[in-house]
C-alpha cells in the first residue's frame, strides 16, 4: 500500500463525512490504515448510511 493511496481522504456527498484511511471506521469493521479502495463495496457511511459509491475523492 503506497503512502499516497493511504493518505487520500474521501467525502460523503450526502452528509460531508470524511473517510480518513488513517482512522478507518472501526465501528463499521474497517481497521485503521485501510485505503478506501480496500473498503468493501457494501460498507456505508457511519453518519447517514450512504453507500460507498456515494463518496468522492476529497481535495481538501
N, CA, C, O and CB atoms as a CASP TS submission, in Angstrom:
PFRMAT TS
TARGET T0000
AUTHOR 0000-0000-0000
METHOD Language model
MODEL 1
PARENT N/A
ATOM      1  N   UNK     1       0.856  -1.179   0.000  1.00  0.00           N
ATOM      2  CA  UNK     1       0.000   0.000   0.000  1.00  0.00           C
ATOM      3  C   UNK     1       0.896   1.235   0.000  1.00  0.00           C
ATOM      4  O   UNK     1       1.778   1.363   0.849  1.00  0.00           O
ATOM      5  CB  UNK     1      -0.971   0.002   1.232  1.00  0.00           C
ATOM      6  N   UNK     2       0.675   2.140  -0.945  1.00  0.00           N
ATOM      7  CA  UNK     2       1.538   3.307  -1.047  1.00  0.00           C
ATOM      8  C   UNK     2       1.101   4.385  -0.060  1.00  0.00           C
ATOM      9  O   UNK     2      -0.048   4.414   0.380  1.00  0.00           O
ATOM     10  CB  UNK     2       1.529   3.858  -2.479  1.00  0.00           C
ATOM     11  N   UNK     3       2.019   5.252   0.273  1.00  0.00           N
ATOM     12  CA  UNK     3       1.737   6.353   1.182  1.00  0.00           C
ATOM     13  C   UNK     3       0.652   7.263   0.598  1.00  0.00           C
ATOM     14  O   UNK     3      -0.227   7.730   1.322  1.00  0.00           O
ATOM     15  CB  UNK     3       3.021   7.157   1.469  1.00  0.00           C
ATOM     16  N   UNK     4       0.717   7.513  -0.719  1.00  0.00           N
ATOM     17  CA  UNK     4      -0.250   8.384  -1.374  1.00  0.00           C
ATOM     18  C   UNK     4      -1.656   7.800  -1.298  1.00  0.00           C
ATOM     19  O   UNK     4      -2.600   8.514  -0.960  1.00  0.00           O
ATOM     20  CB  UNK     4       0.144   8.615  -2.829  1.00  0.00           C
ATOM     21  N   UNK     5      -1.809   6.524  -1.606  1.00  0.00           N
ATOM     22  CA  UNK     5      -3.123   5.889  -1.575  1.00  0.00           C
ATOM     23  C   UNK     5      -3.691   5.887  -0.162  1.00  0.00           C
ATOM     24  O   UNK     5      -4.893   6.075   0.026  1.00  0.00           O
ATOM     25  CB  UNK     5      -3.040   4.459  -2.113  1.00  0.00           C
ATOM     26  N   UNK     6      -2.838   5.676   0.827  1.00  0.00           N
ATOM     27  CA  UNK     6      -3.287   5.638   2.207  1.00  0.00           C
ATOM     28  C   UNK     6      -3.761   7.014   2.669  1.00  0.00           C
ATOM     29  O   UNK     6      -4.707   7.116   3.449  1.00  0.00           O
ATOM     30  CB  UNK     6      -2.170   5.133   3.111  1.00  0.00           C
ATOM     31  N   UNK     7      -3.108   8.066   2.190  1.00  0.00           N
ATOM     32  CA  UNK     7      -3.405   9.414   2.659  1.00  0.00           C
ATOM     33  C   UNK     7      -4.641  10.023   2.005  1.00  0.00           C
ATOM     34  O   UNK     7      -5.146  11.035   2.491  1.00  0.00           O
ATOM     35  CB  UNK     7      -2.225  10.303   2.414  1.00  0.00           C
ATOM     36  N   UNK     8      -5.143   9.439   0.919  1.00  0.00           N
ATOM     37  CA  UNK     8      -6.304  10.013   0.234  1.00  0.00           C
ATOM     38  C   UNK     8      -7.553   9.898   1.095  1.00  0.00           C
ATOM     39  O   UNK     8      -7.889   8.825   1.595  1.00  0.00           O
ATOM     40  CB  UNK     8      -6.531   9.321  -1.115  1.00  0.00           C
ATOM     41  N   UNK     9      -8.225  11.018   1.253  1.00  0.00           N
ATOM     42  CA  UNK     9      -9.467  11.045   2.010  1.00  0.00           C
ATOM     43  C   UNK     9     -10.638  11.123   1.043  1.00  0.00           C
ATOM     44  O   UNK     9     -10.522  11.689  -0.045  1.00  0.00           O
ATOM     45  CB  UNK     9      -9.489  12.234   3.002  1.00  0.00           C
ATOM     46  N   UNK    10     -11.761  10.553   1.447  1.00  0.00           N
ATOM     47  CA  UNK    10     -12.973  10.523   0.625  1.00  0.00           C
ATOM     48  C   UNK    10     -14.110  11.155   1.398  1.00  0.00           C
ATOM     49  O   UNK    10     -14.227  10.959   2.608  1.00  0.00           O
ATOM     50  CB  UNK    10     -13.335   9.074   0.206  1.00  0.00           C
ATOM     51  N   UNK    11     -14.960  11.921   0.702  1.00  0.00           N
ATOM     52  CA  UNK    11     -16.056  12.638   1.356  1.00  0.00           C
ATOM     53  C   UNK    11     -17.406  12.116   0.880  1.00  0.00           C
ATOM     54  O   UNK    11     -17.615  11.871  -0.308  1.00  0.00           O
ATOM     55  CB  UNK    11     -15.948  14.146   1.087  1.00  0.00           C
ATOM     56  N   UNK    12     -18.307  11.954   1.826  1.00  0.00           N
ATOM     57  CA  UNK    12     -19.672  11.532   1.522  1.00  0.00           C
ATOM     58  C   UNK    12     -20.414  12.708   0.900  1.00  0.00           C
ATOM     59  O   UNK    12     -20.508  13.775   1.506  1.00  0.00           O
ATOM     60  CB  UNK    12     -20.408  11.019   2.806  1.00  0.00           C
ATOM     61  N   UNK    13     -20.940  12.521  -0.304  1.00  0.00           N
ATOM     62  CA  UNK    13     -21.640  13.621  -0.970  1.00  0.00           C
ATOM     63  C   UNK    13     -23.007  13.891  -0.353  1.00  0.00           C
ATOM     64  O   UNK    13     -23.619  14.921  -0.635  1.00  0.00           O
ATOM     65  CB  UNK    13     -21.800  13.318  -2.448  1.00  0.00           C
ATOM     66  N   UNK    14     -23.485  12.986   0.476  1.00  0.00           N
ATOM     67  CA  UNK    14     -24.786  13.183   1.127  1.00  0.00           C
ATOM     68  C   UNK    14     -24.690  14.029   2.386  1.00  0.00           C
ATOM     69  O   UNK    14     -25.522  14.909   2.607  1.00  0.00           O
ATOM     70  CB  UNK    14     -25.400  11.847   1.468  1.00  0.00           C
ATOM     71  N   UNK    15     -23.664  13.767   3.230  1.00  0.00           N
ATOM     72  CA  UNK    15     -23.622  14.459   4.522  1.00  0.00           C
ATOM     73  C   UNK    15     -22.308  15.169   4.827  1.00  0.00           C
ATOM     74  O   UNK    15     -22.238  15.943   5.782  1.00  0.00           O
ATOM     75  CB  UNK    15     -23.898  13.487   5.605  1.00  0.00           C
ATOM     76  N   UNK    16     -21.256  14.919   4.030  1.00  0.00           N
ATOM     77  CA  UNK    16     -19.978  15.590   4.259  1.00  0.00           C
ATOM     78  C   UNK    16     -19.014  14.827   5.157  1.00  0.00           C
ATOM     79  O   UNK    16     -17.923  15.320   5.445  1.00  0.00           O
ATOM     80  CB  UNK    16     -20.226  16.924   4.850  1.00  0.00           C
ATOM     81  N   UNK    17     -19.399  13.617   5.612  1.00  0.00           N
ATOM     82  CA  UNK    17     -18.487  12.797   6.411  1.00  0.00           C
ATOM     83  C   UNK    17     -17.235  12.522   5.584  1.00  0.00           C
ATOM     84  O   UNK    17     -17.327  12.219   4.395  1.00  0.00           O
ATOM     85  CB  UNK    17     -19.168  11.458   6.859  1.00  0.00           C
ATOM     86  N   UNK    18     -16.073  12.629   6.211  1.00  0.00           N
ATOM     87  CA  UNK    18     -14.810  12.357   5.525  1.00  0.00           C
ATOM     88  C   UNK    18     -14.234  11.040   6.017  1.00  0.00           C
ATOM     89  O   UNK    18     -13.981  10.859   7.209  1.00  0.00           O
ATOM     90  CB  UNK    18     -13.800  13.507   5.746  1.00  0.00           C
ATOM     91  N   UNK    19     -14.028  10.109   5.061  1.00  0.00           N
ATOM     92  CA  UNK    19     -13.366   8.849   5.387  1.00  0.00           C
ATOM     93  C   UNK    19     -11.863   9.091   5.337  1.00  0.00           C
ATOM     94  O   UNK    19     -11.317   9.452   4.295  1.00  0.00           O
ATOM     95  CB  UNK    19     -13.793   7.697   4.401  1.00  0.00           C
ATOM     96  N   UNK    20     -11.206   8.890   6.465  1.00  0.00           N
ATOM     97  CA  UNK    20      -9.759   9.053   6.586  1.00  0.00           C
ATOM     98  C   UNK    20      -9.148   7.665   6.748  1.00  0.00           C
ATOM     99  O   UNK    20      -9.391   6.996   7.753  1.00  0.00           O
ATOM    100  CB  UNK    20      -9.381   9.990   7.796  1.00  0.00           C
ATOM    101  N   UNK    21      -8.355   7.224   5.765  1.00  0.00           N
ATOM    102  CA  UNK    21      -7.766   5.878   5.837  1.00  0.00           C
ATOM    103  C   UNK    21      -6.920   5.648   7.087  1.00  0.00           C
ATOM    104  O   UNK    21      -6.817   4.517   7.561  1.00  0.00           O
ATOM    105  CB  UNK    21      -6.920   5.631   4.618  1.00  0.00           C
ATOM    106  N   UNK    22      -6.317   6.699   7.621  1.00  0.00           N
ATOM    107  CA  UNK    22      -5.503   6.537   8.826  1.00  0.00           C
ATOM    108  C   UNK    22      -6.366   6.156  10.029  1.00  0.00           C
ATOM    109  O   UNK    22      -5.891   5.489  10.948  1.00  0.00           O
ATOM    110  CB  UNK    22      -4.729   7.827   9.122  1.00  0.00           C
ATOM    111  N   UNK    23      -7.628   6.578  10.024  1.00  0.00           N
ATOM    112  CA  UNK    23      -8.542   6.268  11.127  1.00  0.00           C
ATOM    113  C   UNK    23      -9.416   5.057  10.820  1.00  0.00           C
ATOM    114  O   UNK    23      -9.815   4.329  11.729  1.00  0.00           O
ATOM    115  CB  UNK    23      -9.422   7.471  11.433  1.00  0.00           C
ATOM    116  N   UNK    24      -9.718   4.840   9.522  1.00  0.00           N
ATOM    117  CA  UNK    24     -10.623   3.758   9.152  1.00  0.00           C
ATOM    118  C   UNK    24     -12.019   4.008   9.725  1.00  0.00           C
ATOM    119  O   UNK    24     -12.405   5.152   9.963  1.00  0.00           O
ATOM    120  CB  UNK    24     -10.076   2.405   9.644  1.00  0.00           C
ATOM    121  N   UNK    25     -12.755   2.945   9.938  1.00  0.00           N
ATOM    122  CA  UNK    25     -14.076   3.002  10.574  1.00  0.00           C
ATOM    123  C   UNK    25     -14.209   1.753  11.442  1.00  0.00           C
ATOM    124  O   UNK    25     -14.930   0.820  11.087  1.00  0.00           O
ATOM    125  CB  UNK    25     -15.245   3.090   9.500  1.00  0.00           C
ATOM    126  N   UNK    26     -13.511   1.737  12.584  1.00  0.00           N
ATOM    127  CA  UNK    26     -13.530   0.541  13.434  1.00  0.00           C
ATOM    128  C   UNK    26     -14.928   0.064  13.803  1.00  0.00           C
ATOM    129  O   UNK    26     -15.168  -1.141  13.873  1.00  0.00           O
ATOM    130  CB  UNK    26     -12.763   0.807  14.686  1.00  0.00           C
ATOM    131  N   UNK    27     -15.856   0.992  14.040  1.00  0.00           N
ATOM    132  CA  UNK    27     -17.226   0.595  14.380  1.00  0.00           C
ATOM    133  C   UNK    27     -17.931  -0.079  13.198  1.00  0.00           C
ATOM    134  O   UNK    27     -18.868  -0.856  13.379  1.00  0.00           O
ATOM    135  CB  UNK    27     -18.031   1.816  14.838  1.00  0.00           C
ATOM    136  N   UNK    28     -17.461   0.237  11.983  1.00  0.00           N
ATOM    137  CA  UNK    28     -18.031  -0.353  10.780  1.00  0.00           C
ATOM    138  C   UNK    28     -17.221  -1.533  10.263  1.00  0.00           C
ATOM    139  O   UNK    28     -17.478  -2.043   9.172  1.00  0.00           O
ATOM    140  CB  UNK    28     -18.143   0.690   9.706  1.00  0.00           C
ATOM    141  N   UNK    29     -16.228  -1.970  11.064  1.00  0.00           N
ATOM    142  CA  UNK    29     -15.430  -3.130  10.684  1.00  0.00           C
ATOM    143  C   UNK    29     -14.254  -2.813   9.779  1.00  0.00           C
ATOM    144  O   UNK    29     -13.665  -3.724   9.198  1.00  0.00           O
ATOM    145  CB  UNK    29     -16.295  -4.122  10.015  1.00  0.00           C
ATOM    146  N   UNK    30     -13.895  -1.529   9.644  1.00  0.00           N
ATOM    147  CA  UNK    30     -12.776  -1.125   8.795  1.00  0.00           C
ATOM    148  C   UNK    30     -11.629  -0.667   9.700  1.00  0.00           C
ATOM    149  O   UNK    30     -11.722   0.388  10.327  1.00  0.00           O
ATOM    150  CB  UNK    30     -13.199   0.015   7.793  1.00  0.00           C
ATOM    151  N   UNK    31     -10.558  -1.446   9.770  1.00  0.00           N
ATOM    152  CA  UNK    31      -9.462  -1.081  10.679  1.00  0.00           C
ATOM    153  C   UNK    31      -8.673   0.133  10.188  1.00  0.00           C
ATOM    154  O   UNK    31      -8.630   0.402   8.988  1.00  0.00           O
ATOM    155  CB  UNK    31      -8.517  -2.262  10.853  1.00  0.00           C
ATOM    156  N   UNK    32      -8.052   0.863  11.112  1.00  0.00           N
ATOM    157  CA  UNK    32      -7.185   1.975  10.719  1.00  0.00           C
ATOM    158  C   UNK    32      -6.123   1.494   9.732  1.00  0.00           C
ATOM    159  O   UNK    32      -5.624   0.373   9.829  1.00  0.00           O
ATOM    160  CB  UNK    32      -6.517   2.611  11.959  1.00  0.00           C
ATOM    161  N   UNK    33      -5.788   2.378   8.772  1.00  0.00           N
ATOM    162  CA  UNK    33      -4.788   2.044   7.771  1.00  0.00           C
ATOM    163  C   UNK    33      -5.371   1.409   6.518  1.00  0.00           C
ATOM    164  O   UNK    33      -4.624   0.983   5.637  1.00  0.00           O
ATOM    165  CB  UNK    33      -3.777   1.127   8.363  1.00  0.00           C
ATOM    166  N   UNK    34      -6.708   1.340   6.425  1.00  0.00           N
ATOM    167  CA  UNK    34      -7.364   0.733   5.267  1.00  0.00           C
ATOM    168  C   UNK    34      -7.658   1.805   4.215  1.00  0.00           C
ATOM    169  O   UNK    34      -8.418   2.739   4.471  1.00  0.00           O
ATOM    170  CB  UNK    34      -8.673   0.013   5.692  1.00  0.00           C
ATOM    171  N   UNK    35      -7.046   1.664   3.021  1.00  0.00           N
ATOM    172  CA  UNK    35      -7.313   2.625   1.955  1.00  0.00           C
ATOM    173  C   UNK    35      -8.760   2.476   1.498  1.00  0.00           C
ATOM    174  O   UNK    35      -9.362   1.415   1.665  1.00  0.00           O
ATOM    175  CB  UNK    35      -6.334   2.425   0.764  1.00  0.00           C
ATOM    176  N   UNK    36      -9.310   3.529   0.926  1.00  0.00           N
ATOM    177  CA  UNK    36     -10.714   3.498   0.501  1.00  0.00           C
ATOM    178  C   UNK    36     -10.944   2.427  -0.560  1.00  0.00           C
ATOM    179  O   UNK    36     -12.015   1.823  -0.609  1.00  0.00           O
ATOM    180  CB  UNK    36     -11.139   4.870  -0.040  1.00  0.00           C
ATOM    181  N   UNK    37      -9.951   2.191  -1.401  1.00  0.00           N
ATOM    182  CA  UNK    37     -10.067   1.143  -2.424  1.00  0.00           C
ATOM    183  C   UNK    37     -10.255  -0.238  -1.808  1.00  0.00           C
ATOM    184  O   UNK    37     -10.873  -1.112  -2.415  1.00  0.00           O
ATOM    185  CB  UNK    37      -8.831   1.141  -3.317  1.00  0.00           C
ATOM    186  N   UNK    38      -9.725  -0.436  -0.602  1.00  0.00           N
ATOM    187  CA  UNK    38      -9.823  -1.728   0.076  1.00  0.00           C
ATOM    188  C   UNK    38     -11.062  -1.872   0.954  1.00  0.00           C
ATOM    189  O   UNK    38     -11.305  -2.937   1.522  1.00  0.00           O
ATOM    190  CB  UNK    38      -8.604  -1.944   0.910  1.00  0.00           C
ATOM    191  N   UNK    39     -11.845  -0.797   1.064  1.00  0.00           N
ATOM    192  CA  UNK    39     -13.092  -0.849   1.831  1.00  0.00           C
ATOM    193  C   UNK    39     -14.111  -1.651   1.009  1.00  0.00           C
ATOM    194  O   UNK    39     -14.262  -1.395  -0.185  1.00  0.00           O
ATOM    195  CB  UNK    39     -13.633   0.608   2.160  1.00  0.00           C
ATOM    196  N   UNK    40     -14.808  -2.607   1.617  1.00  0.00           N
ATOM    197  CA  UNK    40     -15.791  -3.413   0.864  1.00  0.00           C
ATOM    198  C   UNK    40     -16.900  -2.554   0.248  1.00  0.00           C
ATOM    199  O   UNK    40     -17.274  -1.520   0.802  1.00  0.00           O
ATOM    200  CB  UNK    40     -16.417  -4.468   1.782  1.00  0.00           C
ATOM    201  N   UNK    41     -17.413  -2.986  -0.888  1.00  0.00           N
ATOM    202  CA  UNK    41     -18.457  -2.235  -1.588  1.00  0.00           C
ATOM    203  C   UNK    41     -19.753  -2.139  -0.786  1.00  0.00           C
ATOM    204  O   UNK    41     -20.566  -1.247  -1.027  1.00  0.00           O
ATOM    205  CB  UNK    41     -18.739  -2.876  -2.928  1.00  0.00           C
ATOM    206  N   UNK    42     -19.950  -3.058   0.170  1.00  0.00           N
ATOM    207  CA  UNK    42     -21.182  -2.999   0.961  1.00  0.00           C
ATOM    208  C   UNK    42     -21.050  -2.140   2.225  1.00  0.00           C
ATOM    209  O   UNK    42     -21.982  -2.062   3.026  1.00  0.00           O
ATOM    210  CB  UNK    42     -21.602  -4.398   1.347  1.00  0.00           C
ATOM    211  N   UNK    43     -19.892  -1.499   2.399  1.00  0.00           N
ATOM    212  CA  UNK    43     -19.709  -0.563   3.515  1.00  0.00           C
ATOM    213  C   UNK    43     -20.582   0.662   3.282  1.00  0.00           C
ATOM    214  O   UNK    43     -20.875   1.010   2.138  1.00  0.00           O
ATOM    215  CB  UNK    43     -18.210  -0.151   3.668  1.00  0.00           C
ATOM    216  N   UNK    44     -20.998   1.316   4.362  1.00  0.00           N
ATOM    217  CA  UNK    44     -21.825   2.514   4.226  1.00  0.00           C
ATOM    218  C   UNK    44     -21.346   3.590   5.190  1.00  0.00           C
ATOM    219  O   UNK    44     -20.657   3.311   6.171  1.00  0.00           O
ATOM    220  CB  UNK    44     -23.313   2.185   4.480  1.00  0.00           C
ATOM    221  N   UNK    45     -21.726   4.819   4.888  1.00  0.00           N
ATOM    222  CA  UNK    45     -21.351   5.975   5.708  1.00  0.00           C
ATOM    223  C   UNK    45     -21.877   5.792   7.131  1.00  0.00           C
ATOM    224  O   UNK    45     -23.062   5.522   7.324  1.00  0.00           O
ATOM    225  CB  UNK    45     -21.899   7.292   5.090  1.00  0.00           C
ATOM    226  N   UNK    46     -21.002   5.937   8.126  1.00  0.00           N
ATOM    227  CA  UNK    46     -21.439   5.756   9.517  1.00  0.00           C
ATOM    228  C   UNK    46     -22.342   6.879  10.016  1.00  0.00           C
ATOM    229  O   UNK    46     -22.982   6.735  11.058  1.00  0.00           O
ATOM    230  CB  UNK    46     -20.236   5.651  10.418  1.00  0.00           C
ATOM    231  N   UNK    47     -22.403   7.990   9.294  1.00  0.00           N
ATOM    232  CA  UNK    47     -23.232   9.118   9.721  1.00  0.00           C
ATOM    233  C   UNK    47     -24.632   9.060   9.112  1.00  0.00           C
ATOM    234  O   UNK    47     -25.630   9.176   9.823  1.00  0.00           O
ATOM    235  CB  UNK    47     -22.560  10.432   9.344  1.00  0.00           C
ATOM    236  N   UNK    48     -24.699   8.876   7.769  1.00  0.00           N
ATOM    237  CA  UNK    48     -26.003   8.970   7.108  1.00  0.00           C
ATOM    238  C   UNK    48     -26.447   7.687   6.402  1.00  0.00           C
ATOM    239  O   UNK    48     -27.578   7.603   5.925  1.00  0.00           O
ATOM    240  CB  UNK    48     -25.972  10.083   6.115  1.00  0.00           C
ATOM    241  N   UNK    49     -25.563   6.690   6.334  1.00  0.00           N
ATOM    242  CA  UNK    49     -25.938   5.425   5.724  1.00  0.00           C
ATOM    243  C   UNK    49     -25.773   5.368   4.212  1.00  0.00           C
ATOM    244  O   UNK    49     -26.180   4.387   3.588  1.00  0.00           O
ATOM    245  CB  UNK    49     -27.334   5.126   6.062  1.00  0.00           C
ATOM    246  N   UNK    50     -25.180   6.405   3.604  1.00  0.00           N
ATOM    247  CA  UNK    50     -24.956   6.397   2.158  1.00  0.00           C
ATOM    248  C   UNK    50     -23.989   5.274   1.786  1.00  0.00           C
ATOM    249  O   UNK    50     -23.149   4.877   2.593  1.00  0.00           O
ATOM    250  CB  UNK    50     -24.407   7.766   1.679  1.00  0.00           C
ATOM    251  N   UNK    51     -24.112   4.771   0.573  1.00  0.00           N
ATOM    252  CA  UNK    51     -23.264   3.672   0.107  1.00  0.00           C
ATOM    253  C   UNK    51     -21.871   4.191  -0.276  1.00  0.00           C
ATOM    254  O   UNK    51     -21.678   5.392  -0.468  1.00  0.00           O
ATOM    255  CB  UNK    51     -23.922   2.957  -1.100  1.00  0.00           C
ATOM    256  N   UNK    52     -20.925   3.287  -0.380  1.00  0.00           N
ATOM    257  CA  UNK    52     -19.555   3.639  -0.748  1.00  0.00           C
ATOM    258  C   UNK    52     -19.506   4.405  -2.073  1.00  0.00           C
ATOM    259  O   UNK    52     -18.674   5.296  -2.246  1.00  0.00           O
ATOM    260  CB  UNK    52     -18.696   2.377  -0.842  1.00  0.00           C
ATOM    261  N   UNK    53     -20.396   4.060  -3.006  1.00  0.00           N
ATOM    262  CA  UNK    53     -20.403   4.712  -4.314  1.00  0.00           C
ATOM    263  C   UNK    53     -20.810   6.183  -4.227  1.00  0.00           C
ATOM    264  O   UNK    53     -20.653   6.928  -5.194  1.00  0.00           O
ATOM    265  CB  UNK    53     -21.341   3.976  -5.252  1.00  0.00           C
ATOM    266  N   UNK    54     -21.334   6.605  -3.066  1.00  0.00           N
ATOM    267  CA  UNK    54     -21.737   7.992  -2.865  1.00  0.00           C
ATOM    268  C   UNK    54     -20.625   8.845  -2.249  1.00  0.00           C
ATOM    269  O   UNK    54     -20.889   9.925  -1.720  1.00  0.00           O
ATOM    270  CB  UNK    54     -22.964   8.044  -1.985  1.00  0.00           C
ATOM    271  N   UNK    55     -19.400   8.367  -2.319  1.00  0.00           N
ATOM    272  CA  UNK    55     -18.240   9.115  -1.836  1.00  0.00           C
ATOM    273  C   UNK    55     -17.412   9.595  -3.014  1.00  0.00           C
ATOM    274  O   UNK    55     -17.327   8.923  -4.042  1.00  0.00           O
ATOM    275  CB  UNK    55     -17.379   8.251  -0.887  1.00  0.00           C
ATOM    276  N   UNK    56     -16.797  10.775  -2.855  1.00  0.00           N
ATOM    277  CA  UNK    56     -15.900  11.324  -3.858  1.00  0.00           C
ATOM    278  C   UNK    56     -14.551  11.609  -3.202  1.00  0.00           C
ATOM    279  O   UNK    56     -14.465  11.798  -1.989  1.00  0.00           O
ATOM    280  CB  UNK    56     -16.495  12.612  -4.498  1.00  0.00           C
ATOM    281  N   UNK    57     -13.507  11.635  -4.016  1.00  0.00           N
ATOM    282  CA  UNK    57     -12.179  11.972  -3.519  1.00  0.00           C
ATOM    283  C   UNK    57     -12.213  13.385  -2.950  1.00  0.00           C
ATOM    284  O   UNK    57     -12.678  14.315  -3.608  1.00  0.00           O
ATOM    285  CB  UNK    57     -11.108  11.850  -4.644  1.00  0.00           C
ATOM    286  N   UNK    58     -11.725  13.538  -1.742  1.00  0.00           N
ATOM    287  CA  UNK    58     -11.722  14.831  -1.054  1.00  0.00           C
ATOM    288  C   UNK    58     -10.431  15.556  -1.384  1.00  0.00           C
ATOM    289  O   UNK    58      -9.341  15.037  -1.146  1.00  0.00           O
ATOM    290  CB  UNK    58     -11.879  14.655   0.486  1.00  0.00           C
ATOM    291  N   UNK    59     -10.554  16.740  -1.924  1.00  0.00           N
ATOM    292  CA  UNK    59      -9.387  17.512  -2.365  1.00  0.00           C
ATOM    293  C   UNK    59      -9.004  18.595  -1.364  1.00  0.00           C
ATOM    294  O   UNK    59      -8.414  19.603  -1.752  1.00  0.00           O
ATOM    295  CB  UNK    59      -9.660  18.144  -3.722  1.00  0.00           C
ATOM    296  N   UNK    60      -9.324  18.411  -0.095  1.00  0.00           N
ATOM    297  CA  UNK    60      -9.075  19.485   0.850  1.00  0.00           C
ATOM    298  C   UNK    60      -8.029  19.182   1.820  1.00  0.00           C
ATOM    299  O   UNK    60      -7.722  20.011   2.676  1.00  0.00           O
ATOM    300  CB  UNK    60     -10.273  19.824   1.560  1.00  0.00           C
TER
END
